[in-house]
Amino acid sequence: MNIGSLKINGFAALAPMAGVADRAMREICMAHGAAFCVGELTSSRGVTLGDKKSAALLSCNEKERPIGSQLFGCEPEIMAQAAVKALEFEPDFIDINMGCPAPKVAGNGGGSALMKDPLLAEKIVEAVVKAVNVPVTVKMRTGWDEESINAPELAVRCEAAGAAAVTIHGRTRKQMYAQGINYNVIAEVVKRLSIPVIANGDVRDGDSAQYMYSATGCSFVSVGRAAQGNPFVFEEINSFLSGKAYTPPTLEQKFRVLMEQVALMHEYKDPRNAILEARKHTAWYMQGLNGAAALRRLCGEINSLSDIENICAKALEQNR
């Protein structure tokens, strides 16, 4: 697949997840087979105002490439200015968010709220495309709710405005992350566009990735929540779709990768914040284990690296 002039190899990308897919997680997922990744949701207005937190969200390194910087907002001029500023961090492409369901984003006219105003959405894409010299992509949902499924029409507008690829999350904004992916809408988007369509939603292993490809005809898939505590999902998908045998990591191997991820979090963030954020990541690595509920409770009390090591040791003892 090509995103504009950017060549993408592989089968699955890491989806952007605000407050989750930080630099450390992205780097780990890329090391385990993700084809590309997208940075955390970043406010266009915050970027133009020189906000330090926004700048931190845009930071990336060579180990994360290819990577896109994801921006949200509802003002074409501000979005264009933010995209230009984002280029200072040298992303491989700019991604415009039209899918975030969070009230603090959609409630202010950004994210999935743009699906209710296709003309404004088109103007934003056009403004960003004109402002930057890298490919511009768009992520959206199937629609605001079941009564306003308009991803196919909006995607056509985005392509006309110069978008190089479109990602469709197969749920409406109203669904949030509830069960049920609308494969038919994604397939309709694929039918109407000549640019790549990346499908997102409930891709969690090789089987589900293959089903998404076959059910929609998409050019690529992206993985979100299934990568939480499981960067190995990309190796599994790559093996499955290339017809190769896959050997899951041992628990010891999983926990070594967890500690690598936490070490990177320490490197890229304030150490105290890194430890607090490591609580949820460590809990995700405990999913599916014997005694997982009790282990996850311990994760909520993590205050040091040694706490994480002790939880891993306890998990290993309980799962021999």
C-alpha beads as a LAMMPS data file, in Angstrom:
LAMMPS data file: protein, C-alpha beads

320 atoms
319 bonds

1 atom types
1 bond types

-500.0 500.0 xlo xhi
-500.0 500.0 ylo yhi
-500.0 500.0 zlo zhi

Masses

1 110.0

Atoms # bond

1 1 1 0.000 0.000 0.000
2 1 1 1.099 3.552 -0.702
3 1 1 -0.023 6.599 1.272
4 1 1 0.742 9.184 -1.334
5 1 1 4.434 8.658 -2.064
6 1 1 4.950 6.801 1.216
7 1 1 5.447 3.064 0.751
8 1 1 3.908 0.884 3.472
9 1 1 4.929 -2.751 3.913
10 1 1 3.183 -5.345 6.079
11 1 1 -0.401 -6.076 7.035
12 1 1 -1.444 -4.078 10.118
13 1 1 -0.795 -0.680 11.682
14 1 1 -1.040 0.566 15.253
15 1 1 -4.089 2.810 15.585
16 1 1 -3.819 6.090 17.472
17 1 1 -5.087 5.871 21.047
18 1 1 -5.070 9.003 23.157
19 1 1 -3.430 8.464 26.531
20 1 1 -2.388 4.942 25.556
21 1 1 -0.322 4.693 22.360
22 1 1 2.496 6.939 23.539
23 1 1 6.046 6.964 22.199
24 1 1 7.042 3.938 24.270
25 1 1 4.115 1.796 23.148
26 1 1 4.522 2.870 19.537
27 1 1 8.209 2.005 19.560
28 1 1 7.529 -1.426 21.076
29 1 1 4.712 -2.191 18.615
30 1 1 6.846 -1.163 15.647
31 1 1 9.608 -3.451 16.901
32 1 1 7.106 -6.314 16.938
33 1 1 5.803 -5.906 13.421
34 1 1 3.441 -2.939 13.186
35 1 1 3.646 -1.554 9.645
36 1 1 3.206 2.058 10.704
37 1 1 1.769 4.006 13.610
38 1 1 -0.082 7.239 14.307
39 1 1 0.683 9.533 17.212
40 1 1 -1.682 10.532 19.982
41 1 1 -4.564 12.895 19.320
42 1 1 -3.236 16.465 19.492
43 1 1 -5.144 19.732 19.665
44 1 1 -4.519 21.960 16.649
45 1 1 -5.165 25.055 18.736
46 1 1 -2.755 23.837 21.412
47 1 1 -0.068 23.342 18.763
48 1 1 -0.509 26.840 17.323
49 1 1 -0.360 28.372 20.807
50 1 1 2.952 26.642 21.538
51 1 1 1.550 24.381 24.254
52 1 1 4.322 22.147 25.661
53 1 1 2.007 19.172 26.187
54 1 1 0.943 19.320 22.536
55 1 1 4.571 19.434 21.452
56 1 1 5.333 16.380 23.593
57 1 1 2.481 14.476 21.928
58 1 1 3.971 15.203 18.499
59 1 1 7.478 14.044 19.434
60 1 1 8.698 10.881 17.735
61 1 1 11.888 9.123 16.691
62 1 1 13.286 6.969 13.906
63 1 1 12.193 3.730 15.581
64 1 1 8.554 4.714 15.130
65 1 1 8.666 5.258 11.376
66 1 1 6.586 5.425 9.322
67 1 1 4.546 7.615 11.682
68 1 1 1.754 10.125 11.269
69 1 1 0.965 13.086 13.512
70 1 1 -2.746 13.209 14.335
71 1 1 -4.449 16.572 14.780
72 1 1 -7.984 17.516 15.768
73 1 1 -9.897 20.762 15.505
74 1 1 -12.730 22.415 13.626
75 1 1 -11.120 25.514 12.098
76 1 1 -9.475 25.053 8.677
77 1 1 -6.931 27.850 9.129
78 1 1 -5.880 26.670 12.604
79 1 1 -5.650 23.071 11.437
80 1 1 -3.425 24.145 8.540
81 1 1 -1.174 26.197 10.822
82 1 1 -0.924 23.294 13.277
83 1 1 -0.021 20.890 10.476
84 1 1 2.839 23.163 9.433
85 1 1 4.057 23.316 13.039
86 1 1 3.764 19.529 13.317
87 1 1 6.214 19.167 10.424
88 1 1 8.943 20.416 12.781
89 1 1 8.780 16.948 14.357
90 1 1 9.252 15.318 10.933
91 1 1 6.245 12.994 10.727
92 1 1 5.842 10.938 7.566
93 1 1 2.257 12.106 7.158
94 1 1 -0.448 14.196 8.842
95 1 1 -3.643 12.494 10.025
96 1 1 -6.831 14.498 10.566
97 1 1 -9.102 13.106 13.262
98 1 1 -12.801 12.990 12.427
99 1 1 -13.546 9.972 14.571
100 1 1 -12.828 10.706 18.239
101 1 1 -16.062 10.250 20.228
102 1 1 -14.816 11.868 23.457
103 1 1 -17.135 14.685 24.643
104 1 1 -14.222 17.063 25.259
105 1 1 -13.262 16.723 21.579
106 1 1 -16.563 16.171 19.771
107 1 1 -18.333 18.569 22.122
108 1 1 -16.133 21.378 20.824
109 1 1 -16.745 20.616 17.165
110 1 1 -13.712 18.418 16.537
111 1 1 -13.283 14.676 16.085
112 1 1 -16.455 12.805 15.166
113 1 1 -18.511 16.023 15.326
114 1 1 -17.046 16.923 11.914
115 1 1 -19.072 14.073 10.433
116 1 1 -22.147 16.240 11.046
117 1 1 -20.676 18.999 8.856
118 1 1 -19.188 17.394 5.715
119 1 1 -18.579 20.741 4.003
120 1 1 -16.474 22.004 6.923
121 1 1 -14.658 18.656 7.070
122 1 1 -13.813 18.963 3.379
123 1 1 -12.527 22.519 3.863
124 1 1 -10.261 21.322 6.693
125 1 1 -8.749 18.584 4.537
126 1 1 -8.232 21.002 1.653
127 1 1 -6.548 23.572 3.920
128 1 1 -4.179 21.036 5.476
129 1 1 -3.295 19.453 2.128
130 1 1 -2.393 22.876 0.713
131 1 1 -0.297 23.742 3.769
132 1 1 2.038 20.735 3.970
133 1 1 4.331 18.747 1.688
134 1 1 3.635 15.317 3.206
135 1 1 0.619 13.053 2.621
136 1 1 -2.548 13.893 4.528
137 1 1 -4.880 11.145 5.775
138 1 1 -8.246 11.216 7.521
139 1 1 -9.707 8.985 10.208
140 1 1 -13.487 8.864 10.624
141 1 1 -16.295 6.650 11.900
142 1 1 -19.223 5.256 9.950
143 1 1 -21.334 8.214 11.032
144 1 1 -22.577 10.157 14.054
145 1 1 -25.330 7.627 14.769
146 1 1 -27.325 4.926 13.005
147 1 1 -29.628 7.541 11.480
148 1 1 -26.754 9.463 9.895
149 1 1 -24.357 6.926 8.363
150 1 1 -22.400 9.130 5.970
151 1 1 -18.834 7.818 5.872
152 1 1 -19.027 6.954 2.144
153 1 1 -20.104 10.494 1.198
154 1 1 -17.632 12.150 3.567
155 1 1 -14.796 9.943 2.366
156 1 1 -15.487 10.979 -1.233
157 1 1 -15.256 14.621 -0.158
158 1 1 -11.964 13.939 1.622
159 1 1 -10.478 12.314 -1.465
160 1 1 -11.620 15.235 -3.613
161 1 1 -9.937 17.614 -1.159
162 1 1 -6.629 15.778 -1.551
163 1 1 -6.540 13.121 1.161
164 1 1 -4.039 10.347 0.381
165 1 1 -5.843 7.664 2.437
166 1 1 -8.866 7.287 4.703
167 1 1 -9.239 5.163 7.827
168 1 1 -12.738 3.998 8.763
169 1 1 -13.556 2.862 12.283
170 1 1 -16.541 0.587 11.770
171 1 1 -18.716 2.105 14.509
172 1 1 -20.780 5.267 14.847
173 1 1 -19.920 7.937 17.357
174 1 1 -22.984 6.964 19.388
175 1 1 -21.709 3.369 19.641
176 1 1 -18.420 4.550 21.125
177 1 1 -16.679 1.159 21.509
178 1 1 -19.741 -1.069 21.929
179 1 1 -19.973 -4.393 20.130
180 1 1 -20.774 -4.414 16.436
181 1 1 -18.674 -3.425 13.420
182 1 1 -20.433 -2.274 10.246
183 1 1 -18.361 -4.034 7.601
184 1 1 -20.799 -3.040 4.860
185 1 1 -20.150 0.673 5.315
186 1 1 -16.400 0.139 5.149
187 1 1 -16.892 -1.913 1.987
188 1 1 -18.975 0.883 0.468
189 1 1 -16.209 3.389 1.196
190 1 1 -13.713 1.071 -0.497
191 1 1 -16.016 0.834 -3.527
192 1 1 -16.278 4.613 -3.892
193 1 1 -12.646 5.630 -3.426
194 1 1 -9.523 5.247 -5.525
195 1 1 -7.205 6.018 -2.586
196 1 1 -6.369 3.393 0.084
197 1 1 -8.956 2.639 2.743
198 1 1 -7.659 1.439 6.111
199 1 1 -10.177 -0.501 8.193
200 1 1 -10.262 -0.271 11.980
201 1 1 -12.352 -1.937 14.675
202 1 1 -12.218 -5.317 16.427
203 1 1 -9.089 -6.491 14.606
204 1 1 -7.523 -8.566 17.384
205 1 1 -5.691 -11.496 15.737
206 1 1 -4.898 -13.151 12.421
207 1 1 -8.423 -14.483 11.885
208 1 1 -10.153 -11.164 12.490
209 1 1 -7.596 -9.310 10.348
210 1 1 -8.191 -11.705 7.478
211 1 1 -11.955 -11.355 7.896
212 1 1 -11.703 -7.557 7.798
213 1 1 -9.702 -7.738 4.571
214 1 1 -12.086 -10.189 2.917
215 1 1 -15.337 -8.616 4.157
216 1 1 -14.462 -5.053 3.164
217 1 1 -11.823 -5.212 0.417
218 1 1 -9.798 -2.682 2.413
219 1 1 -6.195 -1.857 1.562
220 1 1 -4.948 -2.232 5.138
221 1 1 -6.083 -2.766 8.723
222 1 1 -5.181 -1.026 11.948
223 1 1 -5.196 -2.446 15.461
224 1 1 -6.168 -0.481 18.538
225 1 1 -7.236 -1.993 21.861
226 1 1 -5.997 -5.491 20.943
227 1 1 -2.440 -4.115 21.083
228 1 1 -2.817 -2.996 24.705
229 1 1 -0.493 -5.267 26.636
230 1 1 -0.030 -7.308 23.476
231 1 1 2.389 -5.796 20.931
232 1 1 2.870 -9.373 19.699
233 1 1 -0.501 -9.146 17.924
234 1 1 1.309 -7.647 14.945
235 1 1 3.675 -10.608 14.688
236 1 1 0.678 -12.918 14.884
237 1 1 -1.221 -11.066 12.131
238 1 1 1.863 -10.855 9.918
239 1 1 2.513 -14.590 10.291
240 1 1 -1.115 -15.566 9.720
241 1 1 -1.587 -13.438 6.603
242 1 1 1.733 -14.496 5.092
243 1 1 0.995 -18.184 5.725
244 1 1 3.774 -18.691 8.241
245 1 1 3.694 -20.496 11.572
246 1 1 3.427 -18.283 14.618
247 1 1 4.942 -19.083 17.991
248 1 1 3.411 -17.004 20.799
249 1 1 5.847 -15.469 23.286
250 1 1 6.390 -17.167 26.612
251 1 1 5.217 -15.339 29.720
252 1 1 8.850 -14.557 30.526
253 1 1 9.279 -12.996 27.096
254 1 1 6.085 -10.967 27.490
255 1 1 7.246 -9.549 30.793
256 1 1 10.676 -8.670 29.402
257 1 1 8.933 -6.606 26.735
258 1 1 6.746 -4.995 29.404
259 1 1 9.853 -3.901 31.292
260 1 1 11.350 -2.556 28.050
261 1 1 8.198 -0.529 27.501
262 1 1 8.232 0.840 31.043
263 1 1 11.915 1.756 30.687
264 1 1 11.080 3.730 27.543
265 1 1 8.227 5.462 29.340
266 1 1 10.742 6.516 32.001
267 1 1 13.046 7.833 29.311
268 1 1 10.406 9.879 27.502
269 1 1 8.307 11.159 30.410
270 1 1 8.533 12.516 33.907
271 1 1 9.470 9.415 35.973
272 1 1 6.549 9.808 38.380
273 1 1 4.030 10.158 35.571
274 1 1 5.633 7.217 33.789
275 1 1 5.117 4.963 36.811
276 1 1 1.500 6.037 37.245
277 1 1 0.782 5.421 33.561
278 1 1 2.592 2.075 33.770
279 1 1 -0.197 0.848 36.054
280 1 1 -2.682 0.450 33.195
281 1 1 -0.106 -0.950 30.777
282 1 1 1.043 -3.551 33.311
283 1 1 -2.579 -4.506 33.992
284 1 1 -3.116 -5.078 30.268
285 1 1 -0.160 -7.475 30.169
286 1 1 -1.916 -9.517 32.881
287 1 1 -5.038 -10.166 30.800
288 1 1 -5.948 -13.810 30.389
289 1 1 -3.649 -15.118 33.115
290 1 1 -4.589 -17.248 36.107
291 1 1 -5.387 -14.849 38.923
292 1 1 -5.632 -11.916 36.486
293 1 1 -8.226 -10.012 38.533
294 1 1 -6.053 -9.990 41.662
295 1 1 -2.966 -9.129 39.622
296 1 1 -4.736 -6.178 38.025
297 1 1 -5.727 -4.920 41.480
298 1 1 -2.058 -4.958 42.441
299 1 1 -1.276 -3.001 39.287
300 1 1 -3.439 -0.174 40.597
301 1 1 -1.016 0.179 43.516
302 1 1 2.226 0.340 41.492
303 1 1 4.595 3.058 42.739
304 1 1 7.977 1.808 41.537
305 1 1 9.746 -0.400 39.025
306 1 1 10.250 -3.003 41.735
307 1 1 6.461 -3.172 42.209
308 1 1 6.109 -4.116 38.541
309 1 1 8.868 -6.711 38.849
310 1 1 7.152 -8.216 41.893
311 1 1 3.804 -8.431 40.095
312 1 1 5.470 -10.148 37.142
313 1 1 7.166 -12.611 39.490
314 1 1 3.825 -13.362 41.183
315 1 1 2.163 -13.847 37.781
316 1 1 4.896 -16.256 36.692
317 1 1 4.520 -18.250 39.890
318 1 1 0.749 -18.522 39.436
319 1 1 0.984 -19.482 35.770
320 1 1 3.663 -22.205 35.723

Bonds

1 1 1 2
2 1 2 3
3 1 3 4
4 1 4 5
5 1 5 6
6 1 6 7
7 1 7 8
8 1 8 9
9 1 9 10
10 1 10 11
11 1 11 12
12 1 12 13
13 1 13 14
14 1 14 15
15 1 15 16
16 1 16 17
17 1 17 18
18 1 18 19
19 1 19 20
20 1 20 21
21 1 21 22
22 1 22 23
23 1 23 24
24 1 24 25
25 1 25 26
26 1 26 27
27 1 27 28
28 1 28 29
29 1 29 30
30 1 30 31
31 1 31 32
32 1 32 33
33 1 33 34
34 1 34 35
35 1 35 36
36 1 36 37
37 1 37 38
38 1 38 39
39 1 39 40
40 1 40 41
41 1 41 42
42 1 42 43
43 1 43 44
44 1 44 45
45 1 45 46
46 1 46 47
47 1 47 48
48 1 48 49
49 1 49 50
50 1 50 51
51 1 51 52
52 1 52 53
53 1 53 54
54 1 54 55
55 1 55 56
56 1 56 57
57 1 57 58
58 1 58 59
59 1 59 60
60 1 60 61
61 1 61 62
62 1 62 63
63 1 63 64
64 1 64 65
65 1 65 66
66 1 66 67
67 1 67 68
68 1 68 69
69 1 69 70
70 1 70 71
71 1 71 72
72 1 72 73
73 1 73 74
74 1 74 75
75 1 75 76
76 1 76 77
77 1 77 78
78 1 78 79
79 1 79 80
80 1 80 81
81 1 81 82
82 1 82 83
83 1 83 84
84 1 84 85
85 1 85 86
86 1 86 87
87 1 87 88
88 1 88 89
89 1 89 90
90 1 90 91
91 1 91 92
92 1 92 93
93 1 93 94
94 1 94 95
95 1 95 96
96 1 96 97
97 1 97 98
98 1 98 99
99 1 99 100
100 1 100 101
101 1 101 102
102 1 102 103
103 1 103 104
104 1 104 105
105 1 105 106
106 1 106 107
107 1 107 108
108 1 108 109
109 1 109 110
110 1 110 111
111 1 111 112
112 1 112 113
113 1 113 114
114 1 114 115
115 1 115 116
116 1 116 117
117 1 117 118
118 1 118 119
119 1 119 120
120 1 120 121
121 1 121 122
122 1 122 123
123 1 123 124
124 1 124 125
125 1 125 126
126 1 126 127
127 1 127 128
128 1 128 129
129 1 129 130
130 1 130 131
131 1 131 132
132 1 132 133
133 1 133 134
134 1 134 135
135 1 135 136
136 1 136 137
137 1 137 138
138 1 138 139
139 1 139 140
140 1 140 141
141 1 141 142
142 1 142 143
143 1 143 144
144 1 144 145
145 1 145 146
146 1 146 147
147 1 147 148
148 1 148 149
149 1 149 150
150 1 150 151
151 1 151 152
152 1 152 153
153 1 153 154
154 1 154 155
155 1 155 156
156 1 156 157
157 1 157 158
158 1 158 159
159 1 159 160
160 1 160 161
161 1 161 162
162 1 162 163
163 1 163 164
164 1 164 165
165 1 165 166
166 1 166 167
167 1 167 168
168 1 168 169
169 1 169 170
170 1 170 171
171 1 171 172
172 1 172 173
173 1 173 174
174 1 174 175
175 1 175 176
176 1 176 177
177 1 177 178
178 1 178 179
179 1 179 180
180 1 180 181
181 1 181 182
182 1 182 183
183 1 183 184
184 1 184 185
185 1 185 186
186 1 186 187
187 1 187 188
188 1 188 189
189 1 189 190
190 1 190 191
191 1 191 192
192 1 192 193
193 1 193 194
194 1 194 195
195 1 195 196
196 1 196 197
197 1 197 198
198 1 198 199
199 1 199 200
200 1 200 201
201 1 201 202
202 1 202 203
203 1 203 204
204 1 204 205
205 1 205 206
206 1 206 207
207 1 207 208
208 1 208 209
209 1 209 210
210 1 210 211
211 1 211 212
212 1 212 213
213 1 213 214
214 1 214 215
215 1 215 216
216 1 216 217
217 1 217 218
218 1 218 219
219 1 219 220
220 1 220 221
221 1 221 222
222 1 222 223
223 1 223 224
224 1 224 225
225 1 225 226
226 1 226 227
227 1 227 228
228 1 228 229
229 1 229 230
230 1 230 231
231 1 231 232
232 1 232 233
233 1 233 234
234 1 234 235
235 1 235 236
236 1 236 237
237 1 237 238
238 1 238 239
239 1 239 240
240 1 240 241
241 1 241 242
242 1 242 243
243 1 243 244
244 1 244 245
245 1 245 246
246 1 246 247
247 1 247 248
248 1 248 249
249 1 249 250
250 1 250 251
251 1 251 252
252 1 252 253
253 1 253 254
254 1 254 255
255 1 255 256
256 1 256 257
257 1 257 258
258 1 258 259
259 1 259 260
260 1 260 261
261 1 261 262
262 1 262 263
263 1 263 264
264 1 264 265
265 1 265 266
266 1 266 267
267 1 267 268
268 1 268 269
269 1 269 270
270 1 270 271
271 1 271 272
272 1 272 273
273 1 273 274
274 1 274 275
275 1 275 276
276 1 276 277
277 1 277 278
278 1 278 279
279 1 279 280
280 1 280 281
281 1 281 282
282 1 282 283
283 1 283 284
284 1 284 285
285 1 285 286
286 1 286 287
287 1 287 288
288 1 288 289
289 1 289 290
290 1 290 291
291 1 291 292
292 1 292 293
293 1 293 294
294 1 294 295
295 1 295 296
296 1 296 297
297 1 297 298
298 1 298 299
299 1 299 300
300 1 300 301
301 1 301 302
302 1 302 303
303 1 303 304
304 1 304 305
305 1 305 306
306 1 306 307
307 1 307 308
308 1 308 309
309 1 309 310
310 1 310 311
311 1 311 312
312 1 312 313
313 1 313 314
314 1 314 315
315 1 315 316
316 1 316 317
317 1 317 318
318 1 318 319
319 1 319 320
